[in-house]
């Protein structure tokens, strides 16, 4: 299994697993997802975050360039998860309500394509985390892999400029460890009729 994470499957009992910070970011991202929504996990690795999100979302679509990771993700996947091999530098993204991409955009060589696809295909919210202050220092302890970080972001503002425009607005952003965590939205969540009939309110 080649790839940035080497195809390592996340296990909750790892005492010092390098993916632990990633799953905590998914936990935060899940708080912005409604149970009737379809979610894109862009750069899903072996799907541990997608499977966590599947407990909250109606459906989760995980994409990753690494075929080995997708094979691992498809093992014992929940019924509402779908995993596909896709290169985010060129992929045509599916239409979803929410897109989540954890520590991804710093690796992309064709970042404008990915951002354009997100803004075009996501109906409500984009949730992004990425390292701040330069990747060369932040990544010294990462597992070896062929990926290289081609985009360095030194501040929250650097990332906001990529996503914020007349249609997309920054809901919140904050520092999490060495990373930027940002939530961008295009519209308010819409409560489906069947959920209204159940007595749910937003």
C-alpha positions in Angstrom: 0.0 0.0 0.0 1.7 3.1 -1.2 0.6 6.6 -0.1 1.1 9.4 2.3 0.0 7.3 5.3 1.4 4.1 4.0 -2.0 2.4 4.2 -1.8 2.2 8.0 -5.3 1.4 9.4 -6.3 3.5 12.4 -6.8 1.6 15.6 -8.2 3.2 18.7 -5.8 1.3 21.0 -2.6 2.6 19.4 -0.7 4.2 22.3 1.0 6.8 20.1 -0.7 6.5 16.7 0.2 9.3 14.3 -3.4 9.5 13.1 -4.8 10.3 16.6 -4.9 14.1 15.9 -6.8 13.3 12.7 -9.6 11.4 14.4 -10.0 14.3 16.9 -10.4 16.7 14.0 -13.1 14.4 12.6 -14.8 14.5 16.0 -14.9 18.3 15.8 -16.1 18.3 12.2 -18.9 15.9 13.0 -20.4 18.6 15.2 -21.2 20.6 12.1 -23.0 17.7 10.3 -26.8 17.1 10.4 -28.1 13.5 10.3 -30.0 14.0 7.0 -26.9 15.2 5.1 -24.5 13.6 2.7 -20.8 14.2 3.5 -17.7 14.1 1.4 -14.5 13.0 3.2 -11.8 14.2 0.7 -8.5 12.4 1.3 -10.1 9.8 3.5 -7.0 7.6 3.9 -8.2 4.2 5.2 -11.6 5.5 6.1 -11.4 5.7 9.9 -12.8 9.3 9.8 -15.4 8.5 7.3 -16.7 5.6 9.4 -16.8 7.9 12.4 -18.8 10.4 10.4 -21.2 7.7 9.2 -22.6 7.5 12.7 -23.8 11.1 12.3 -24.5 11.6 8.6 -27.0 10.0 6.3 -24.2 9.0 3.8 -20.4 9.5 3.6 -18.4 9.3 0.4 -14.7 8.9 1.0 -12.1 9.7 -1.7 -8.4 9.0 -1.7 -5.7 8.7 -4.3 -4.2 5.6 -2.7 -5.8 2.4 -3.9 -4.4 0.5 -1.0 -6.1 2.8 1.4 -9.4 2.5 -0.4 -9.1 -1.3 -0.3 -8.6 -1.1 3.5 -11.5 1.4 3.8 -13.9 -0.9 2.1 -13.1 -3.6 4.7 -16.1 -3.9 7.1 -17.4 -0.5 5.9 -20.8 0.7 7.3 -23.8 0.5 4.9 -23.9 4.3 4.5 -20.2 4.6 3.5 -18.9 4.6 -0.1 -15.2 4.7 -0.9 -13.6 5.5 -4.3 -10.1 6.0 -5.6 -9.7 9.6 -6.8 -6.9 12.1 -7.4 -8.2 15.4 -5.9 -5.8 17.3 -8.2 -8.2 16.4 -11.1 -11.2 14.6 -9.7 -14.8 15.7 -10.5 -16.3 15.7 -7.0 -19.8 14.3 -6.2 -22.6 16.7 -5.1 -22.8 16.7 -1.3 -24.2 18.8 1.6 -20.9 19.0 3.5 -17.3 18.4 2.5 -14.6 17.7 5.1 -10.9 17.6 4.2 -8.4 17.0 7.0 -4.8 18.0 6.4 -5.1 17.7 2.6 -4.8 21.0 0.7 -1.2 21.4 1.5 -0.4 18.3 -0.5 -2.2 19.3 -3.7 -0.4 20.5 -6.8 -3.6 21.6 -8.5 -5.2 23.2 -5.5 -7.3 25.7 -7.5 -9.1 22.8 -9.2 -10.0 21.2 -5.9 -11.3 24.4 -4.4 -13.3 25.2 -7.5 -14.9 21.7 -7.4 -15.7 22.1 -3.7 -17.4 25.5 -4.1 -19.3 24.1 -7.1 -20.4 20.8 -5.7 -20.9 21.4 -1.9 -24.4 22.7 -1.0 -23.9 23.9 2.5 -20.5 23.7 4.4 -16.8 23.1 3.8 -14.7 22.1 6.8 -10.9 22.3 6.3 -7.9 21.7 8.5 -4.3 22.4 7.3 -0.9 23.0 9.0 0.1 26.6 9.6 3.5 28.1 9.7 5.2 26.0 7.0 5.0 22.2 6.5 8.7 21.5 6.6 8.9 21.7 10.4 5.4 20.4 11.2 5.8 17.2 9.2 9.2 16.0 10.5 7.5 13.2 12.5 5.1 12.0 9.8 5.5 8.5 8.3 7.6 8.5 5.1 5.7 8.6 1.9 5.8 9.9 -1.7 3.6 12.9 -1.0 5.3 16.3 -0.7 3.7 19.5 0.7 3.6 22.0 -2.1 1.5 24.7 -0.3 2.6 26.3 2.9 0.1 28.4 4.8 1.5 30.8 7.4 -1.8 32.2 8.9 -5.5 31.7 9.1 -5.9 34.5 6.6 -3.9 32.5 4.0 -6.5 29.7 4.1 -9.5 32.0 4.3 -8.5 33.7 1.1 -8.8 30.4 -0.7 -12.4 29.7 0.4 -14.1 33.0 1.3 -15.9 34.9 -1.4 -19.3 36.4 -2.2 -21.0 33.0 -1.9 -18.9 31.3 0.8 -18.5 32.8 4.2 -16.3 31.9 7.2 -18.4 30.6 10.1 -15.5 30.0 12.4 -11.8 29.3 12.5 -9.4 28.5 15.2 -6.0 27.0 15.9 -5.8 23.3 16.8 -2.3 22.2 17.6 -0.1 23.3 14.7 -3.1 23.4 12.4 -5.8 25.8 11.1 -9.4 24.5 11.5 -11.9 26.5 9.4 -15.6 26.1 8.7 -17.1 27.8 5.6 -20.7 27.9 4.6 -22.9 28.9 1.7 -26.3 28.5 3.1 -28.2 27.8 6.3 -29.1 24.1 7.0 -32.5 23.1 5.7 -34.6 20.8 7.7 -36.3 18.1 5.6 -40.0 17.8 5.8 -39.9 14.3 7.3 -37.7 15.6 10.1 -40.1 18.5 10.7 -42.9 15.9 11.0 -40.9 14.1 13.7 -40.8 17.4 15.7 -37.2 18.4 15.0 -36.3 22.1 14.9 -33.1 23.9 13.9 
